[in-house]
């Protein structure tokens, strides 16, 4: 998952959040300020409830980060690279590059997340007890107690045996250990996850019929999400497996045509663009240094006045923001690393030189070819 807003880097890991996290922020702050805190510590000013509620929502996000950083640090210690952490509606996603080296490593990397949430819950509970003993303000005591409960719930929810939750991955690592095949392990875990998702949808419908509308809708929605995620996980696994032995060089478009950044958009569309079949063009400065990348569709969307006045540099994406790869990298690993950023294209560099570009259509072409070969000659594709 690509973050909507990037927050920066922490311990060398890029952190961001998806827009859906705003929904949870508002929900947590509103629940605290309008229900939990007034009920547990009555008689306080409304402003105090909201200030503590907003602070609680921020602290809860820090708790989510602790959960995800536990995954990331464990993965690093097992030799895996971490592409970043994205917080979103259902918690967070640690973007790990490649596959765990063993079932045990995957179980450890996965299990430390819920364990971290349990540790945070224990710390928050201890703070609440210590605060009550020391006579701390009631609002802060209640906030600590509520955070303890929420982190406990987070740990338990993540242990539900369904993808993309930690419980589904733990189950997948168990089946991997039993069968000796990670792909088969994921398939077996996905089957279990689908059953769990269907049961949750059924429970949600029952809740609706008995009058618990909000609870029923929420449970059914989570079940629907887990059911969709199960199919997506299986499809992603099959793609990664198919492309695991394919180098980036087999898919990339090469050679690459670069154009001067100072050319006006109108002049480029009238001349150079019509001479090539490419839809993506890297730009270079007078010194020859690459500065950005323009997409043909972005140029065509510009108004006639903008095309006449703007240069390619004005509509370019900075070169530093473009995902990169090496020709000898596994295409499957690169796809897993860049995620949806593949739509913006991946620049392929060798010895500091731009040697190719990978687009979604390039990946689709290779994937179709490999799947066709695998169906005709099962042993021809690893």
Long-range contacts (C-beta under 8 A, 24 or more apart in sequence): 1-86, 1-88, 1-93, 1-95, 1-339, 1-340, 2-86, 2-339, 2-340, 2-341, 3-84, 3-86, 10-65, 10-69, 11-69, 11-73, 13-69, 13-72, 13-82, 13-84, 13-85, 14-83, 14-84, 14-85, 15-65, 15-84, 15-85, 15-86, 15-87, 16-84, 16-85, 16-86, 16-87, 17-61, 17-86, 17-87, 17-88, 18-86, 18-87, 18-88, 18-89, 20-88, 20-89, 21-61, 21-87, 21-88, 21-89, 23-89, 24-57, 24-89, 25-57, 25-61, 28-53, 28-56, 28-57, 28-60, 29-53, 29-54, 29-56, 29-57, 32-56, 32-57, 32-143, 32-146, 36-142, 36-146, 37-139, 37-142, 37-143, 40-138, 40-142, 40-145, 41-138, 41-139, 41-141, 41-142, 44-138, 44-139, 48-139, 49-139, 52-139, 52-140, 52-143, 55-143, 56-143, 56-146, 56-147, 59-143, 59-147, 60-147, 60-150, 61-87, 63-117, 63-120, 63-147, 63-150, 63-151, 63-154, 64-91, 64-92, 64-154, 65-92, 66-116, 66-117, 66-120, 67-91, 67-92, 67-113, 67-114, 67-116, 67-117, 67-120, 67-154, 67-158, 68-92, 68-93, 68-94, 68-113, 69-116, 70-112, 70-113, 70-115, 70-116, 71-96, 71-109, 71-110, 71-112, 71-113, 72-96, 73-112, 74-108, 74-109, 74-112, 75-100, 75-109, 78-105, 78-108, 78-109, 80-109, 81-337, 83-337, 83-338, 90-225, 91-154, 91-158, 93-164, 95-336, 95-337, 95-339, 96-336, 97-333, 97-336, 97-337, 98-330, 98-333, 98-336, 99-182, 99-240, 100-173, 103-173, 103-174, 103-176, 103-177, 103-182, 103-185, 104-173, 104-177, 106-169, 106-172, 106-173, 106-176, 106-182, 107-170, 107-173, 107-174, 110-166, 110-169, 110-170, 110-173, 111-166, 111-170, 113-158, 113-166, 114-154, 114-155, 114-156, 114-158, 114-159, 114-166, 115-155, 117-151, 117-152, 117-154, 117-155, 117-158, 118-151, 118-152, 118-155, 120-147, 120-151, 121-147, 121-148, 121-149, 121-150, 121-151, 121-152, 121-155, 122-148, 124-148, 124-151, 160-196, 160-226, 161-189, 161-192, 161-193, 161-196, 162-192, 162-193, 162-194, 162-196, 162-197, 162-226, 162-229, 162-230, 163-189, 163-190, 163-193, 163-226, 163-229, 163-230, 163-233, 164-229, 164-233, 165-226, 168-192, 168-193, 168-230, 168-233, 183-237, 183-238, 183-241, 186-233, 186-234, 186-237, 187-234, 187-237, 190-230, 190-231, 190-233, 190-234, 193-226, 193-229, 193-230, 194-227, 194-230, 196-226, 197-223, 197-224, 197-226, 197-227, 197-230, 198-223, 198-227, 199-223, 200-226, 201-227, 236-336, 239-332, 239-335, 239-367, 240-332, 240-333, 240-335, 240-336, 241-332, 242-332, 242-367, 242-370, 242-371, 242-374, 242-381, 243-330, 243-331, 243-332, 243-335, 243-363, 243-366, 243-367, 243-370, 244-330, 244-332, 244-333, 244-382, 245-330, 245-381, 245-382, 246-330, 246-331, 246-332, 246-366, 246-370, 247-327, 247-328, 247-329, 247-330, 247-331, 248-325, 248-326, 248-327, 248-328, 248-329, 248-330, 248-331, 248-334, 248-346, 248-348, 248-356, 248-358, 249-327, 249-328, 249-348, 249-356, 250-331, 250-366, 251-331, 251-358, 251-362, 251-363, 251-365, 251-366, 252-327, 252-348, 252-355, 252-356, 252-357, 252-358, 252-362, 253-278, 253-356, 253-357, 253-358, 253-359, 253-362, 254-348, 254-355, 254-356, 254-357, 255-355, 255-356, 256-282, 256-354, 256-355, 256-356, 256-357, 257-281, 258-282, 258-283, 258-284, 258-290, 258-354, 259-283, 259-284, 259-312, 260-284, 260-286, 260-312, 261-285, 261-291, 261-292, 261-311, 261-312, 261-313, 261-316, 262-286, 262-311, 262-312, 262-313, 263-311, 263-312, 264-307, 264-308, 264-309, 264-310, 264-311, 264-312, 265-299, 265-302, 265-306, 265-307, 265-308, 265-310, 265-311, 265-312, 265-314, 265-315, 266-307, 266-308, 268-299, 268-312, 269-299, 269-300, 269-307, 273-299, 279-359, 280-345, 280-357, 280-359, 281-312, 282-319, 282-347, 282-354, 282-357, 283-312, 283-313, 283-316, 290-319, 290-354, 291-316, 291-318, 291-319, 292-316, 292-317, 292-318, 292-319, 293-317, 293-319, 293-322, 293-344, 293-345, 293-347, 295-344, 295-345, 317-344, 319-347, 322-346, 322-347, 323-347, 324-348, 324-349, 325-349, 325-358, 326-350, 327-355, 327-356, 331-358, 331-363, 331-366, 334-358, 335-363
